[in-house]
Amino acid sequence: MKLSDGVEWSVHCAMLLGSLPEHATLSGKALAEFHGVPESYLLKHLKALAAAGVMESVTGPRGGYRLARAPEDISLLDIVDAVERKKPAFRCTDIRRRGPCALGSDAYPRPCGINRAMLRAETSYRQALARENLKALTDEFVETADKRIIALAMEWFPENVRMPGR
């Protein structure tokens, strides 16, 4: 299974937004700059996250994006579903009913075994994503990241974080 680049970008942006003070925002441009990704492509995903209730889009000169819920209440599944639009990873087209060995519908009383196996695997995958939350990911990152990365981010924040009323 291949998820789009937008999933990776969205998780990184959500983790960054989760580290902001309450009510603070970052613009889409700042998020794109911080991660070195194209702003126009990233904005498409940020809008999807806002529509799904993962992020909020704040308008105005101090606007930008912030999380809509606490980081511990946002799972990787929330982000994947918002970006990938809940598309299933596997789509059975029931090819067993085609070709030279195909028979009538009565020859297929049970759903396709391959489809059932793939659905079980996808259910397990989705359950695993639902157990992972942004707070845990961020805590792990802060604990294991090279401290120079954290220092560089802390230097970058003051010029880019937008606080209401400032």
C-alpha positions in Angstrom: 0.0 0.0 0.0 1.3 3.4 -0.8 0.0 6.5 0.9 0.5 9.9 -0.8 3.2 12.3 0.2 0.4 14.5 1.6 -0.1 12.0 4.5 3.6 12.4 5.6 3.5 16.2 5.1 0.2 16.4 7.0 1.4 14.4 10.0 4.5 16.6 10.2 2.5 19.8 10.0 0.0 18.5 12.6 2.9 17.6 15.0 4.4 21.1 14.5 1.0 22.8 15.2 0.6 20.6 18.3 3.7 22.2 19.8 2.3 25.8 19.5 0.9 27.8 22.4 -2.9 27.8 22.7 -4.6 29.8 19.9 -1.4 30.3 18.0 -1.3 29.6 14.3 1.2 29.1 11.5 0.4 30.2 8.0 0.4 27.6 5.2 3.4 29.4 3.7 5.3 29.0 7.0 4.4 25.3 7.3 5.5 24.7 3.7 8.8 26.6 4.3 9.5 24.8 7.5 9.2 21.4 5.8 10.6 22.4 2.5 7.6 21.4 0.5 5.5 23.1 -2.2 3.0 25.5 -0.6 0.2 25.0 -3.2 0.3 21.2 -2.8 0.5 21.4 1.0 -2.5 23.8 1.2 -4.7 21.3 -0.5 -4.0 18.8 2.3 -4.3 21.5 5.0 -7.8 22.3 3.7 -8.8 18.7 3.8 -7.6 18.4 7.4 -9.6 21.5 8.3 -12.7 20.1 6.5 -12.2 16.9 8.5 -12.0 18.7 11.8 -8.4 17.9 12.5 -7.2 21.4 12.0 -8.8 24.9 12.0 -8.2 27.5 9.4 -8.2 30.9 11.1 -8.8 34.0 8.8 -7.3 37.4 9.1 -3.8 38.9 9.3 -2.9 36.8 12.3 -4.6 33.7 10.8 -3.2 30.4 9.7 -3.7 26.9 10.9 -3.9 25.3 14.3 -5.1 22.0 15.6 -8.8 21.7 16.2 -8.4 19.2 19.0 -5.7 18.3 21.6 -2.8 16.4 20.1 -3.7 13.3 22.2 -7.1 13.3 20.6 -5.8 13.2 17.0 -4.9 9.8 15.6 -2.9 9.0 12.6 -6.1 7.4 11.2 -7.8 10.8 11.5 -5.0 12.3 9.3 -4.9 9.5 6.8 -8.6 9.5 6.4 -8.7 13.2 5.8 -5.9 13.2 3.2 -6.7 10.0 1.5 -10.5 10.6 1.7 -11.2 7.2 3.4 -10.5 5.3 0.2 -10.0 1.6 0.8 -6.5 0.3 0.1 -7.9 -2.7 -1.9 -10.8 -2.7 -4.3 -12.0 -6.1 -5.3 -13.3 -6.2 -8.9 -14.2 -9.9 -8.6 -12.2 -11.0 -11.6 -12.9 -14.6 -10.5 -16.2 -14.2 -12.4 -14.4 -13.4 -15.7 -12.4 -15.3 -18.2 -12.7 -18.8 -19.7 -13.5 -20.4 -16.3 -16.3 -18.0 -15.3 -19.6 -19.5 -14.3 -22.9 -18.1 -13.3 -23.5 -16.3 -9.9 -24.6 -19.6 -8.2 -21.0 -20.8 -8.5 -19.9 -18.0 -6.1 -22.0 -18.3 -3.0 -19.4 -16.7 -0.8 -17.6 -13.4 -1.1 -14.2 -13.6 -2.6 -11.6 -15.0 -0.2 -8.9 -12.6 -1.4 -11.2 -9.7 -0.7 -12.0 -11.0 2.8 -8.3 -11.4 3.6 -7.5 -7.9 2.3 -10.4 -6.4 4.3 -9.1 -8.2 7.5 -5.6 -6.8 6.8 -7.0 -3.3 6.2 -9.0 -3.4 9.4 -5.9 -4.3 11.4 -3.9 -1.5 9.7 -6.7 1.0 10.5 -6.9 -0.1 14.1 -3.1 0.3 14.5 -3.3 3.9 13.0 -6.2 4.7 15.4 -4.0 3.8 18.4 -1.2 6.2 17.3 -1.7 9.8 18.4 0.1 13.1 17.7 1.1 13.7 21.3 2.9 10.4 21.6 4.6 10.9 18.2 5.7 14.4 19.2 6.9 13.3 22.6 9.0 10.5 21.0 10.4 13.0 18.5 11.4 15.5 21.1 13.0 12.7 23.2 15.0 11.2 20.3 15.7 14.1 17.9 19.1 15.7 17.6 19.0 18.7 19.9 20.3 20.9 17.1 17.1 20.4 15.2 15.0 21.5 18.2 17.2 24.5 18.7 16.8 25.5 15.0 13.1 25.2 15.3 13.0 27.3 18.4 14.9 30.0 16.5 12.5 29.8 13.6 9.3 30.0 15.7 9.3 33.6 16.9 9.3 35.1 13.4 6.6 32.7 12.1 4.2 31.8 14.9 1.1 34.1 14.9 -0.5 34.9 18.2 -4.0 36.4 18.3 -4.0 40.1 19.2 -0.4 40.7 18.4 
